[in-house]
Amino acid sequence: MQAVPIRNPTAVCRVQPDGWAVLFNPDTAGALALNPTGLAIWQLIDGQRDVAAIAAVLCEQFRDVPPSVQADVTALIEILVEEGLVGYPIWPQPTVSKEEPNR
């Protein structure tokens, strides 16, 4: 299982009328412009989907998605991590045991 990216909860996303967006990180005062595809990826970073799941949704939502979509998603997420806009949980995710409790 791949790591699941999560957004920085303090990040601000301002969507422009032309479909582009500006992400602002108040922790660093940094900003990053996203084209419409980058914005779609940003919106899919929900703490539930890994890179493969994000790429799969893009393939469902858009036509003519390039075969490199998973690598492209990974590349953008790496930039977002460098900018402090996205991260990964540092604690293990809880797992649900399917075993019956001891009585």
N, C-alpha and C positions, 0 to 999 in steps of 0.2 A: 504494500500500500504506500502511495506517495504521501508526502506531507501536504497538509491542507493550508493554503495561505489565508491569512486574515487581514482585514483592513486595520490601519491605525484608527482607533475611534475618534481621534482629534482631527483627522484629515477632513478638509473641506473640499467639496467638488462643486464647481460652478459650471453648469452646462450652458453653452452659448447657442444662439438661435441657429447657427449653421451646423450644429451637431458635434462640434468640437467641445472640449472641456478643459478647464484648468483645475488641477489639483493643488491644494495649498497645504503645506505641513506647518502648523503653527509652532511645533516644537523646534524646527530648524529655520523657519521663515523661508523655506524653499518652495518653489512652484514648478510644476511640470505640465506641459500642454499635452493633451491626448486627442488624437484624431477619432472619428466615429467608431472605428474598430477597437481602438484602445479603450474608449469609453465603455463599449459593450463588454470588454474583458473586465474592466474595473467593476462594473455592475454585477458581474457574475462571481466576483470574489466575495463570498458570503460566509466563509468559515465552515462550509459544508462540502464544497467541491474541491477536488484536487485538480491538477493541471489537465489530466486526461478528461475529466468530466467537463471542465470549462471548454476545452476544445470540442468535445462532442456536442455541447449545446450550440456552439458557434456553427458547427456543421449543419445542425438542424434549422437554425434561424436564418442562415445566409446561403445564397447560391455561390457557386464557383469558389469555394473555400480551398486555398492551396494545400497540397499534401504536407507542407511544412507547418501547418497550423499549430501543432503541439509544440514544436520548437519555437515558433513565434510567440506563443502564449508564455512559454518559459522565459524567453528573452525579456519580454515586457515585465513580467513579475520580478525578474532579477533587478531590473532598473528601479521598479517601485520599492523593492527591498532596500537597495542602495540609497534611495531618497528618503527612507524612513516612513513611507506611506503604506507599506505592507510588511507583515512579518509572519512568523510561524509560532504556534504554541510551543512553549518550552516544557510543559508538563505532559505526562502521558494522558491520552484520552481514556476516559473510563470505558471499561468493557462490561458487557452484561454477561453474567455467567448463566449457562444453560443447565447447570447441574442443580439438583435438588439440594436444599440446605440440609445439613446434618441435624438430626433430632435427637 
